[in-house]
Amino acid sequence: QLQLQESGPGLVKPSETLSLTCTVSDGSISSDHYWAWIRQPPGKGLEWIGSIFYTGSTVYNPSLKSRVIMSVDTSKNQFSLNLSSVTAADTAVYSCARCAIFSPFDYWGRGTLVTVSS
Amino acid sequence: QSVLTQPPSVSGAPGQRVTISCTGSSSNIGANYDVHWYQQLPGTAPKVLIYGNINRPSGVPDRFSGSRSGTSASLAITGLQAEDEADFYCQSYDRSLRGWVFGGGTKLTVL
């Protein structure tokens, strides 16, 4: 069964860049699916951040596009998220997931809490 | 503001039926993109409850059902049980935004 695991710092200072990596195991990242980042601020709903295909093709949420860069490393079966110029509003549980345009987010990581604070 | 609109909360007594609406627009649900529903228990990742508007993954009880019409979709839960208490999210794809969209989420309380 496909597994996803997020990793990265749990604390980021304001104005700095949040960097997370998602490692995919028991399956290949080079499949006919997109790989996504989704976040959930404490007590709030889900927000799609962006998705990447194994070829490196990306799609970002327009509301975050100016601050988001996603990348993929097929040799390590990983994909990553960089969110720049963070503020307290970016404090959230960040999860990685697998998706496709006509399919749901069917596999999720457990999520990692990232707090933006000095 | 979420692209898909859900009621913030619904409630019902054990054994009753509740429905959760998900209202979109002509660029997402109305454009024939599928609606998927997730159940999120506290402290856990969302789990697919309904996919492709009406389909239940293996293991999801048939007390849960989905429907879609026009620019809206609905999730119905019959025979409410205490264990159903959770947050529910609808999700689709938006061709104007060229990305995936979620509803704001609905908290189900079993009285």
Interface residues (C-beta under 8 A of the other chain):
Chain A: A36 K44 G45 L46 E47 W48 G50 S51 V59 Y60 N61 P62 S95 C99 I101 F102 S103 P104 F105 D106 W108 G109 R110 G111
Chain B: S2 Y33 D34 H36 Y38 A45 P46 V48 Y51 G52 Y89 Q91 Y93 L97 R98 G99 W100 V101 F102 G103 G104 G105
